[in-house]
Amino acid sequence: MSVLAVAVHASVKAVLASPLTMALWGIDRRIVPDARFLIAFLGLAFMLPILVHANWHLYRKVVQ
């Protein structure tokens, strides 16, 4: 058996032995990082207009 086949066999065996734990681990590996990126993106979407508006005011002061 190749190394890959051994790894796949071990993974399948682990999932069958403890499906709930493996499902929670999968959620932790996939959904949690996505939620973090979504929260960061929402923060950026909120802050970006404020930063652009402040930048516009500073630009107007420099130009005048």
N, C-alpha and C positions, 0 to 999 in steps of 0.2 A: 504494500500500500504506500502511496505517496504521502508526503507530509500534509498536503492539502486535504486528502481524503481522511486522514487521521484527525485533523482539526475540525472538519465538517462533522465527522462522526461524534467527536467530543461535544460539539455545540448542540447537536440534535439530542444527545443523551442528557445534557444539562437542562435543556428546555423541557424534555419529557419528564425529568425528575422533579422539576420545580417550575411549573408554568407561570404561576402568579409572580414569583420573584423575577423571572426573566421578562415578563410583560412589564413589570414596574421598572426594571432596568432599561428596557427598550424605550419606555415613555421618557425616562430621565435622560436618555441619550438623544432623543429626537425632539420631543415637544418642549422640554424646558429651555434648551438653547433658542428655539424658535420664538418662544415667549419673551425671552430676554432681548432678542433682536427687535421684536415688535415694540416692546416698551421703549427701547432706545430710539427707534424710529419715530414713535409718537412724541417723545421728548424733543427730538430734532425738529419735527414738523411744528411743534409749538414754539420753540425758541428761534428758529430761523427767521420768521417774519419780524420778530422783535429786534434781532441783531441787524437785519437789513435796514429797518427803520432807523435805528440808532446810527448806523453807518451813513445813511443818507443825511441825517442832521449834522453829523461831523463833517461830511463833505461840503455841505452848504456853508458851514462856518469857515472852512478853509478857503473856499472859492471867493467868498465875499471880501 
